[in-house]
């Protein structure tokens, strides 16, 4: 049994979705970010960074969205969403997961919280820079999908597609959304058609980006 501390629409979304997709027994504990529950001592004892997600694995708190996704994919290999360590696709899989975590995801932080980067006076410049860099990544992934698609690793879904879809959803308020790129739109449509996506949205009360 897993326990996921989460907040709808945040970086916990992909972990929640994967728990549903893999049909893993889990308990949900919603964290009210607006009320500051993520900064309270009892939560900081689990996650000193004061962010979501936190996942209790065998009773031990673990964090970082990408790390949790990688762990779940490997631990529950029967779900066939993570290439085995000796698979020819393993290196590409890890490359995409770390690219999404280290390059793409931080840019959304810059877009949504631009004052953190350079103060209020530079908000417009930070947002413009973040948007350009996000669009460049969409260019790269869309071009990759020309030959490798319809998913990041080819014909079969992987954990990386769940992660990418969450990040594509985050682009819905940018000047250009990920769905403006044709192959990304096809990938997103396939992922959103999964029954687990509908279940995720029903649980979290989400209605946008359908």
N, C-alpha and C positions, 0 to 999 in steps of 0.2 A: 504494500500500500504506500503510495506516494501522497505527500501533502504539498500543495502548491499555494504559495502566497502570491496573489496576483491582483492586477487592476485591469479592467477591460481596455483594450486598445493599445496598451503599453507593450514593452518588450516581453512581457510575460505571455503575450497572446500566442506566439508560436509554440511555446512550451505547452500551454494549455491545449492547443490544437493537436499537437503531436500525441499527448496523452490520450486524447479522444480517438485519434486515428489508429493508434496501436491498441486501443481497447484495454488500457492499463487501469487497474483499480486506483482511484485517487480521491482525495478529499480537497475541496477548494476552501481557501480562506481569503476573502476579498479584503484588500487593503484600501482604505479611503484616503487617497492622496490629498484631496482637498482639505480634509480634516487633519492632515499631518501625521496620520498613523504610521507612516514609514519612517518618521523621525523619533518615534517614541522609544524609550529604553528597551521595552520588551521585544520590539522588532529589531532594533539595532543589535541586540544580543545575538540574533540570528544572522543578520546581514549588516555588518558595520558600515557599509556604504550607504545604507538607507535607501535602497532602490528595490524595484521588483524586476524579475522574479527571484523568489527564493524557493527552492524545492527541498523538502525533507526526503533524503534517500537513506533508507534503513535507519531513520531517526536522526540522521546527521544533516545539518543545513548546508546546502550548496547553492551557488549563485552563478551569474553570468549566463545570459541567454544562449549564446553560441556553445558554451561548454556543456550546458544542460542538454541541448539538442544533440550534440555529438555523443554524449554519454548514453542518452536514451536510445539513439539509433544503434549504437554498438551493443548495448546491454540486451536489447530486444531484437536481435538479428533476424528472428523469424518473421518480423514485419517487413524485411527486405527493403528497408529504406536507407541503408548505409552499406556501401561496398566493404567487403571484408578486407582486413589488412593486407592480404596478398593479392587483392584484385587489381587488374590494370587500371581501373577507374579510381582507385583510392587516392592517388596523388591529386588528381583533378578535383575530386570531392573535397579534400582538405583545403586545396587552393581556393575554391569558391567560398567555402564556409568562412575562411579567415579573411578573404577579400570583403565579404559582406560585413563581417564583424569589425574589421580594423579600418576599412576605407569608406564603405557606404553608410553604415549606421551612424558613425560620429557626425557625418555631414547633416543628418536630420536634426541632431542636437543643435548644430549651429543655426539651422534654419528656424527652428521653433523657439530657441532661446539665444538670439544673437547678441544680446547685451552681455552674456557671460563671456563672450570672446574678447570684445574690445570696448565695452561700455555703451551707453545709450547713444552717444554721438555717432557711432559707427554701425548702427543697426542696419541701415539700408545697404551699406557696402557689404557687410557680412552675409546678409540674406542673398544678395545678388551673386556673391562668390559661391556660396553653398549651392544655390540653384544651378549655376553653370557646371559645377563639378558633379553634381548628381546627374545632370543631363548627359555629361560625358560618360558616366558609368552606364547609363541606360543605352547609350550608343554602343558601347563595347559589348554589353550582354546581348543586345538585340542582334548585333552582327554575329556573335558567337552562335546564336540559335539558328542562324541560316543553315549551317552545316551540322550542328550538334543537336538541334532541337528534336522534339518540341520542349523537352526539359533540359535543365542545365547539364545533365549527364547523358542525354540522349533520349531514348524511347521510354525509359522507366523513371518514375518519380523517385526522388531521394529527399532526405531531410533538408538538403539545401534549397529545394523548391518551396518548402513550407516557410523557411526563413526568408527567402526572397519575396514570397507573396506578402508576408507581413510588411516588409519594407516597401513594397510597391504600394500597399494600402496607405502607408504614411505619406506618400507623395500626392495624395488626393487634393491637398490645399496649396500645392505649388503652382507656379504659372503653367507648367506643363506636367501632366501626370504621367506615370509609367505607362498608362494605357494608350498614350499617344504614339508609342512604339509598337508596330504591328505584331511582332513576334512575342513581345512581352505581354501584349493584350491576349494573345492566344493562350499563353502559359497561364496567365491569371484566370482566364475563363475556365480552363480545365481544372485548376485547383479549387476555384470557387464552386464548381459543380459537385465536389465531393460531399457526401452526406456529413462527414465530420465538420466541414465548414459551416453547414447549416446548423448543426448542433452547437458549435462554438458560438455563433451569433445569437442563437436562442438563449443560451445560458447567460451570455454577457449583455443581452439587451441591445445589441448593436443593429443598426439599420442602414448605415451609410455604406457606400462602395459595394453595393450588390449589383 
